[in-house]
Amino acid sequence: MSTYSKFYLMPGRGEQITTVVTTEPEEHSSIFGRVVDQKGAPISGALVLLFYSPEGMSTNLVARFVTDEDGHFMFGPLESGALYQIKVFKNNMKVRELEIKAD
């Protein structure tokens, strides 16, 4: 399993900063993705919608995320074995639609 952590620091003059990032094994599924253009450049400010589709029921919007400056987005925790759908929009234009099944 891969782990991702990102944070920024703005130290003051003469300030000494010590940090420790500790990760625990995750029991839940999650989605970590990146929205890029056809050349692979990140798309910031894209709207990423996560829909949950229980068996035999209509699809429900459960979360939304706006990509950061590097085009990243993340959703979790997800229900194991459930069907999800992701839709990506930028400037009122649908960029991508993807169905996934969380394991």
DRENTORKOL-3810 file (N, C-alpha, C; in nm, 4 decimals):
REM DRENTORKOL-3810
@n.u->0.0836; n.v->-0.1170; n.w->0.0000; ca.u->0.0000; ca.v->0.0000; ca.w->0.0000; c.u->0.0884; c.v->0.1237; c.w->0.0000
@n.u->0.0536; n.v->0.2209; n.w->-0.0823; ca.u->0.1315; ca.v->0.3432; ca.w->-0.0846; c.u->0.0677; c.v->0.4464; c.w->0.0080
@n.u->0.1486; n.v->0.5382; n.w->0.0546; ca.u->0.1022; ca.v->0.6431; ca.w->0.1434; c.u->0.1450; c.v->0.7760; c.w->0.0856
@n.u->0.0613; n.v->0.8774; n.w->0.0974; ca.u->0.0922; ca.v->1.0095; ca.w->0.0447; c.u->0.0682; c.v->1.1124; c.w->0.1534
@n.u->0.1630; n.v->1.2033; n.w->0.1698; ca.u->0.1475; ca.v->1.3112; ca.w->0.2649; c.u->0.2081; c.v->1.4369; c.w->0.2043
@n.u->0.1416; n.v->1.5491; n.w->0.2227; ca.u->0.1897; ca.v->1.6743; ca.w->0.1669; c.u->0.1573; c.v->1.7856; c.w->0.2645
@n.u->0.2546; n.v->1.8714; n.w->0.2923; ca.u->0.2306; ca.v->1.9866; ca.w->0.3765; c.u->0.3329; c.v->2.0934; c.w->0.3434
@n.u->0.3027; n.v->2.2172; n.w->0.3795; ca.u->0.3905; ca.v->2.3303; ca.w->0.3523; c.u->0.4372; c.v->2.3903; c.w->0.4835
@n.u->0.5573; n.v->2.4482; n.w->0.4815; ca.u->0.6117; ca.v->2.5163; ca.w->0.5984; c.u->0.6590; c.v->2.6542; c.w->0.5565
@n.u->0.6431; n.v->2.7512; n.w->0.6454; ca.u->0.6971; ca.v->2.8843; ca.w->0.6234; c.u->0.7699; c.v->2.9239; c.w->0.7517
@n.u->0.8959; n.v->2.8802; n.w->0.7646; ca.u->0.9690; ca.v->2.9071; ca.w->0.8889; c.u->1.0007; c.v->3.0556; c.w->0.9055
@n.u->0.9984; n.v->3.0970; n.w->1.0322; ca.u->1.0389; ca.v->3.2333; ca.w->1.0653; c.u->1.1906; c.v->3.2393; c.w->1.0782
@n.u->1.2442; n.v->3.3575; n.w->1.0839; ca.u->1.3886; ca.v->3.3772; ca.w->1.0939; c.u->1.4436; c.v->3.3055; c.w->1.2177
@n.u->1.5431; n.v->3.2204; n.w->1.1967; ca.u->1.6084; ca.v->3.1490; ca.w->1.3055; c.u->1.5271; c.v->3.0353; c.w->1.3656
@n.u->1.4123; n.v->3.0061; n.w->1.3113; ca.u->1.3247; ca.v->2.9018; ca.w->1.3666; c.u->1.3757; c.v->2.7631; c.w->1.3282
@n.u->1.3756; n.v->2.6724; n.w->1.4249; ca.u->1.4130; ca.v->2.5334; ca.w->1.4016; c.u->1.2857; c.v->2.4498; c.w->1.4028
@n.u->1.2624; n.v->2.3749; n.w->1.2958; ca.u->1.1395; ca.v->2.2957; ca.w->1.2851; c.u->1.1748; c.v->2.1480; c.w->1.2776
@n.u->1.1090; n.v->2.0698; n.w->1.3614; ca.u->1.1244; ca.v->1.9249; ca.w->1.3578; c.u->0.9857; c.v->1.8658; c.w->1.3374
@n.u->0.9775; n.v->1.7700; n.w->1.2469; ca.u->0.8476; ca.v->1.7074; ca.w->1.2224; c.u->0.8643; c.v->1.5578; c.w->1.2025
@n.u->0.7616; n.v->1.4837; n.w->1.2385; ca.u->0.7568; ca.v->1.3393; ca.w->1.2181; c.u->0.6218; c.v->1.3070; c.w->1.1565
@n.u->0.6228; n.v->1.2338; n.w->1.0460; ca.u->0.4988; ca.v->1.1902; ca.w->0.9828; c.u->0.4872; c.v->1.0408; c.w->1.0056
@n.u->0.3828; n.v->1.0011; n.w->1.0760; ca.u->0.3617; ca.v->0.8605; ca.w->1.1075; c.u->0.2355; c.v->0.8128; c.w->1.0379
@n.u->0.2439; n.v->0.6974; n.w->0.9750; ca.u->0.1257; ca.v->0.6422; ca.w->0.9095; c.u->0.0888; c.v->0.5097; c.w->0.9739
@n.u->-0.0381; n.v->0.4853; n.w->0.9777; ca.u->-0.0914; ca.v->0.3596; ca.w->1.0289; c.u->-0.1511; c.v->0.2829; c.w->0.9120
@n.u->-0.1501; n.v->0.1509; n.w->0.9159; ca.u->-0.2169; ca.v->0.0753; ca.w->0.8091; c.u->-0.3639; c.v->0.1148; c.w->0.8012
@n.u->-0.4096; n.v->0.1444; n.w->0.6822; ca.u->-0.5480; ca.v->0.1879; ca.w->0.6612; c.u->-0.6367; c.v->0.0678; c.w->0.6347
@n.u->-0.7482; n.v->0.0613; n.w->0.7055; ca.u->-0.8442; ca.v->-0.0478; ca.w->0.6894; c.u->-0.9467; c.v->-0.0168; c.w->0.5809
@n.u->-0.9655; n.v->0.1115; n.w->0.5508; ca.u->-1.0669; ca.v->0.1532; ca.w->0.4548; c.u->-1.0036; c.v->0.1783; c.w->0.3180
@n.u->-1.0852; n.v->0.1655; n.w->0.2150; ca.u->-1.0421; ca.v->0.1999; ca.w->0.0802; c.u->-1.0506; c.v->0.3502; c.w->0.0612
@n.u->-0.9709; n.v->0.4028; n.w->-0.0306; ca.u->-0.9775; ca.v->0.5440; ca.w->-0.0638; c.u->-0.9323; c.v->0.5615; c.w->-0.2088
@n.u->-0.9617; n.v->0.6764; n.w->-0.2638; ca.u->-0.9216; ca.v->0.7096; ca.w->-0.3996; c.u->-0.8343; c.v->0.8336; c.w->-0.3919
@n.u->-0.7159; n.v->0.8252; n.w->-0.4487; ca.u->-0.6274; ca.v->0.9401; ca.w->-0.4606; c.u->-0.5952; c.v->0.9513; c.w->-0.6084
@n.u->-0.6279; n.v->1.0637; n.w->-0.6702; ca.u->-0.6080; ca.v->1.0764; ca.w->-0.8139; c.u->-0.5546; c.v->1.2121; c.w->-0.8523
@n.u->-0.5336; n.v->1.2267; n.w->-0.9818; ca.u->-0.4790; ca.v->1.3502; ca.w->-1.0368; c.u->-0.5470; c.v->1.3775; c.w->-1.1702
@n.u->-0.5889; n.v->1.5004; n.w->-1.1926; ca.u->-0.6497; ca.v->1.5414; ca.w->-1.3187; c.u->-0.5425; c.v->1.6144; c.w->-1.3991
@n.u->-0.5186; n.v->1.5657; n.w->-1.5219; ca.u->-0.4167; ca.v->1.6251; ca.w->-1.6092; c.u->-0.4756; c.v->1.6478; c.w->-1.7480
@n.u->-0.4127; n.v->1.7365; n.w->-1.8244; ca.u->-0.4570; ca.v->1.7584; ca.w->-1.9617; c.u->-0.3924; c.v->1.6543; c.w->-2.0534
@n.u->-0.4156; n.v->1.6660; n.w->-2.1842; ca.u->-0.3656; ca.v->1.5670; ca.w->-2.2794; c.u->-0.2138; c.v->1.5598; c.w->-2.2834
@n.u->-0.1465; n.v->1.6654; n.w->-2.2386; ca.u->0.0007; ca.v->1.6672; ca.w->-2.2372; c.u->0.0571; c.v->1.6240; c.w->-2.1023
@n.u->-0.0324; n.v->1.5928; n.w->-2.0071; ca.u->0.0116; ca.v->1.5484; ca.w->-1.8754; c.u->0.0294; c.v->1.6610; c.w->-1.7753
@n.u->-0.0049; n.v->1.7847; n.w->-1.8131; ca.u->0.0071; ca.v->1.8981; ca.w->-1.7210; c.u->-0.1111; c.v->1.8957; c.w->-1.6234
@n.u->-0.0871; n.v->1.9265; n.w->-1.4960; ca.u->-0.1951; ca.v->1.9228; ca.w->-1.3966; c.u->-0.3018; c.v->2.0280; c.w->-1.4240
@n.u->-0.4266; n.v->1.9928; n.w->-1.3938; ca.u->-0.5388; ca.v->2.0859; ca.w->-1.4059; c.u->-0.5851; c.v->2.1215; c.w->-1.2654
@n.u->-0.5591; n.v->2.2447; n.w->-1.2254; ca.u->-0.6049; ca.v->2.2901; ca.w->-1.0939; c.u->-0.7447; c.v->2.3477; c.w->-1.1071
@n.u->-0.8209; n.v->2.3441; n.w->-0.9989; ca.u->-0.9534; ca.v->2.4022; ca.w->-0.9977; c.u->-1.0603; c.v->2.3209; c.w->-1.0692
@n.u->-1.0305; n.v->2.1947; n.w->-1.1011; ca.u->-1.1325; ca.v->2.1082; ca.w->-1.1615; c.u->-1.2242; c.v->2.0567; c.w->-1.0509
@n.u->-1.3523; n.v->2.0452; n.w->-1.0810; ca.u->-1.4494; ca.v->1.9928; ca.w->-0.9854; c.u->-1.4597; c.v->1.8418; c.w->-1.0055
@n.u->-1.4314; n.v->1.7655; n.w->-0.9006; ca.u->-1.4375; ca.v->1.6194; ca.w->-0.9054; c.u->-1.5515; c.v->1.5761; c.w->-0.8140
@n.u->-1.6490; n.v->1.5049; n.w->-0.8713; ca.u->-1.7659; ca.v->1.4593; ca.w->-0.7962; c.u->-1.7595; c.v->1.3087; c.w->-0.7784
@n.u->-1.7920; n.v->1.2609; n.w->-0.6584; ca.u->-1.7956; ca.v->1.1182; ca.w->-0.6283; c.u->-1.9399; c.v->1.0773; c.w->-0.6032
@n.u->-1.9861; n.v->0.9778; n.w->-0.6797; ca.u->-2.1217; ca.v->0.9260; ca.w->-0.6662; c.u->-2.1162; c.v->0.7827; c.w->-0.6158
@n.u->-2.2104; n.v->0.7455; n.w->-0.5309; ca.u->-2.2221; ca.v->0.6104; ca.w->-0.4759; c.u->-2.3461; c.v->0.5471; c.w->-0.5356
@n.u->-2.3329; n.v->0.4231; n.w->-0.5814; ca.u->-2.4447; ca.v->0.3555; ca.w->-0.6459; c.u->-2.4737; c.v->0.2236; c.w->-0.5758
@n.u->-2.5585; n.v->0.2256; n.w->-0.4704; ca.u->-2.5940; ca.v->0.1010; ca.w->-0.4045; c.u->-2.6663; c.v->0.0082; c.w->-0.5027
@n.u->-2.6589; n.v->-0.1192; n.w->-0.4792; ca.u->-2.7202; ca.v->-0.2184; ca.w->-0.5684; c.u->-2.8665; c.v->-0.1856; c.w->-0.5975
@n.u->-2.8980; n.v->-0.1753; n.w->-0.7269; ca.u->-3.0352; ca.v->-0.1542; ca.w->-0.7688; c.u->-3.0945; c.v->-0.0188; c.w->-0.7336
@n.u->-3.0114; n.v->0.0754; n.w->-0.6898; ca.u->-3.0627; ca.v->0.2067; ca.w->-0.6515; c.u->-3.0003; c.v->0.3132; c.w->-0.7402
@n.u->-3.0566; n.v->0.4330; n.w->-0.7360; ca.u->-3.0020; ca.v->0.5425; ca.w->-0.8160; c.u->-2.8688; c.v->0.5886; c.w->-0.7578
@n.u->-2.7933; n.v->0.6584; n.w->-0.8400; ca.u->-2.6624; ca.v->0.7081; ca.w->-0.7997; c.u->-2.6790; c.v->0.8340; c.w->-0.7149
@n.u->-2.6072; n.v->0.8416; n.w->-0.6018; ca.u->-2.6157; ca.v->0.9544; ca.w->-0.5097; c.u->-2.4816; c.v->1.0258; c.w->-0.4991
@n.u->-2.4834; n.v->1.1587; n.w->-0.5069; ca.u->-2.3622; ca.v->1.2379; ca.w->-0.4859; c.u->-2.3242; c.v->1.2289; c.w->-0.3384
@n.u->-2.2021; n.v->1.1844; n.w->-0.3091; ca.u->-2.1603; ca.v->1.1701; ca.w->-0.1693; c.u->-2.0454; c.v->1.2625; c.w->-0.1312
@n.u->-1.9700; n.v->1.3124; n.w->-0.2306; ca.u->-1.8585; ca.v->1.4013; ca.w->-0.1977; c.u->-1.8181; c.v->1.4813; c.w->-0.3203
@n.u->-1.7564; n.v->1.5946; n.w->-0.2944; ca.u->-1.7032; ca.v->1.6778; ca.w->-0.4028; c.u->-1.5675; c.v->1.7322; c.w->-0.3603
@n.u->-1.4836; n.v->1.7590; n.w->-0.4587; ca.u->-1.3486; ca.v->1.8055; ca.w->-0.4306; c.u->-1.3050; c.v->1.8948; c.w->-0.5462
@n.u->-1.2326; n.v->2.0017; n.w->-0.5173; ca.u->-1.1728; ca.v->2.0863; ca.w->-0.6206; c.u->-1.0234; c.v->2.0579; c.w->-0.6195
@n.u->-0.9682; n.v->2.0235; n.w->-0.7372; ca.u->-0.8268; ca.v->1.9845; ca.w->-0.7442; c.u->-0.7350; c.v->2.0984; c.w->-0.7007
@n.u->-0.6232; n.v->2.0601; n.w->-0.6394; ca.u->-0.5247; ca.v->2.1581; ca.w->-0.5949; c.u->-0.4374; c.v->2.2020; c.w->-0.7126
@n.u->-0.3337; n.v->2.2786; n.w->-0.6849; ca.u->-0.2475; ca.v->2.3324; ca.w->-0.7911; c.u->-0.1751; c.v->2.2233; c.w->-0.8696
@n.u->-0.1634; n.v->2.1037; n.w->-0.8120; ca.u->-0.0991; ca.v->1.9913; ca.w->-0.8809; c.u->-0.2007; c.v->1.8969; c.w->-0.9442
@n.u->-0.3294; n.v->1.9329; n.w->-0.9410; ca.u->-0.4345; ca.v->1.8518; ca.w->-1.0016; c.u->-0.4807; c.v->1.7355; c.w->-0.9159
@n.u->-0.4366; n.v->1.7288; n.w->-0.7894; ca.u->-0.4696; ca.v->1.6157; ca.w->-0.7021; c.u->-0.6091; c.v->1.6255; c.w->-0.6409
@n.u->-0.6688; n.v->1.5089; n.w->-0.6172; ca.u->-0.7934; ca.v->1.4983; ca.w->-0.5417; c.u->-0.7896; c.v->1.3688; c.w->-0.4614
@n.u->-0.8749; n.v->1.3610; n.w->-0.3572; ca.u->-0.8793; ca.v->1.2414; ca.w->-0.2729; c.u->-1.0177; c.v->1.2252; c.w->-0.2125
@n.u->-1.0648; n.v->1.1004; n.w->-0.2091; ca.u->-1.1906; ca.v->1.0660; ca.w->-0.1449; c.u->-1.1680; c.v->0.9452; c.w->-0.0541
@n.u->-1.2322; n.v->0.9438; n.w->0.0601; ca.u->-1.2252; ca.v->0.8296; ca.w->0.1492; c.u->-1.2801; c.v->0.8673; c.w->0.2852
@n.u->-1.3112; n.v->0.7717; n.w->0.3662; ca.u->-1.3051; ca.v->0.6284; ca.w->0.3376; c.u->-1.4216; c.v->0.5855; c.w->0.2484
@n.u->-1.4007; n.v->0.4773; n.w->0.1739; ca.u->-1.5017; ca.v->0.4220; ca.w->0.0855; c.u->-1.5500; c.v->0.2882; c.w->0.1395
@n.u->-1.6739; n.v->0.2553; n.w->0.1082; ca.u->-1.7305; ca.v->0.1275; ca.w->0.1499; c.u->-1.6728; c.v->0.0169; c.w->0.0618
@n.u->-1.6150; n.v->-0.0841; n.w->0.1218; ca.u->-1.5545; ca.v->-0.1946; ca.w->0.0485; c.u->-1.6589; c.v->-0.2698; c.w->-0.0339
@n.u->-1.6260; n.v->-0.2996; n.w->-0.1586; ca.u->-1.7137; ca.v->-0.3746; ca.w->-0.2464; c.u->-1.8255; c.v->-0.2940; c.w->-0.3095
@n.u->-1.8326; n.v->-0.1639; n.w->-0.2817; ca.u->-1.9391; ca.v->-0.0788; ca.w->-0.3359; c.u->-1.8974; c.v->-0.0207; c.w->-0.4706
@n.u->-1.9962; n.v->0.0131; n.w->-0.5526; ca.u->-1.9719; ca.v->0.0727; ca.w->-0.6834; c.u->-1.9796; c.v->0.2244; c.w->-0.6720
@n.u->-1.8761; n.v->0.2930; n.w->-0.7211; ca.u->-1.8695; ca.v->0.4386; ca.w->-0.7195; c.u->-1.8492; c.v->0.4898; c.w->-0.8611
@n.u->-1.8854; n.v->0.6158; n.w->-0.8820; ca.u->-1.8635; ca.v->0.6807; ca.w->-1.0097; c.u->-1.8010; c.v->0.8164; c.w->-0.9822
@n.u->-1.7009; n.v->0.8527; n.w->-1.0642; ca.u->-1.6354; ca.v->0.9831; ca.w->-1.0533; c.u->-1.6633; c.v->1.0607; c.w->-1.1812
@n.u->-1.7003; n.v->1.1872; n.w->-1.1654; ca.u->-1.7178; ca.v->1.2773; ca.w->-1.2792; c.u->-1.6302; c.v->1.3987; c.w->-1.2558
@n.u->-1.5611; n.v->1.4432; n.w->-1.3607; ca.u->-1.4692; ca.v->1.5557; ca.w->-1.3502; c.u->-1.5164; c.v->1.6671; c.w->-1.4437
@n.u->-1.5253; n.v->1.7896; n.w->-1.3912; ca.u->-1.5686; ca.v->1.9053; ca.w->-1.4689; c.u->-1.4663; c.v->2.0178; c.w->-1.4565
@n.u->-1.4459; n.v->2.0896; n.w->-1.5643; ca.u->-1.3607; ca.v->2.2091; ca.w->-1.5617; c.u->-1.4273; c.v->2.3133; c.w->-1.6513
@n.u->-1.4556; n.v->2.4302; n.w->-1.5965; ca.u->-1.5205; ca.v->2.5390; ca.w->-1.6711; c.u->-1.6517; c.v->2.4937; c.w->-1.7347
@n.u->-1.7364; n.v->2.4288; n.w->-1.6560; ca.u->-1.8684; ca.v->2.3811; ca.w->-1.7004; c.u->-1.8629; c.v->2.2751; c.w->-1.8095
@n.u->-1.7478; n.v->2.2157; n.w->-1.8341; ca.u->-1.7344; ca.v->2.1121; ca.w->-1.9354; c.u->-1.6960; c.v->1.9809; c.w->-1.8674
@n.u->-1.7691; n.v->1.8726; n.w->-1.8989; ca.u->-1.7352; ca.v->1.7434; ca.w->-1.8394; c.u->-1.6047; c.v->1.6954; c.w->-1.9009
@n.u->-1.5048; n.v->1.6654; n.w->-1.8170; ca.u->-1.3739; ca.v->1.6227; ca.w->-1.8634; c.u->-1.3670; c.v->1.4709; c.w->-1.8722
@n.u->-1.4193; n.v->1.4013; n.w->-1.7703; ca.u->-1.4039; ca.v->1.2556; ca.w->-1.7644; c.u->-1.5095; c.v->1.1956; c.w->-1.6754
@n.u->-1.5474; n.v->1.0721; n.w->-1.7038; ca.u->-1.6401; ca.v->0.9975; ca.w->-1.6191; c.u->-1.5809; c.v->0.8584; c.w->-1.6025
@n.u->-1.5774; n.v->0.8063; n.w->-1.4798; ca.u->-1.5120; ca.v->0.6807; ca.w->-1.4507; c.u->-1.5902; c.v->0.6058; c.w->-1.3447
@n.u->-1.6176; n.v->0.4761; n.w->-1.3677; ca.u->-1.6800; ca.v->0.3916; ca.w->-1.2657; c.u->-1.5722; c.v->0.3062; c.w->-1.2014
@n.u->-1.5781; n.v->0.2926; n.w->-1.0706; ca.u->-1.4814; ca.v->0.2102; ca.w->-0.9977; c.u->-1.5548; c.v->0.1242; c.w->-0.8971
@n.u->-1.4928; n.v->0.0157; n.w->-0.8582; ca.u->-1.5462; ca.v->-0.0685; ca.w->-0.7518; c.u->-1.4393; c.v->-0.0765; c.w->-0.6432
@n.u->-1.4727; n.v->-0.0326; n.w->-0.5240; ca.u->-1.3785; ca.v->-0.0359; ca.w->-0.4120; c.u->-1.3624; c.v->-0.1794; c.w->-0.3645
@n.u->-1.2391; n.v->-0.2222; n.w->-0.3436; ca.u->-1.2121; ca.v->-0.3581; ca.w->-0.2944; c.u->-1.1757; c.v->-0.3574; c.w->-0.1488
END
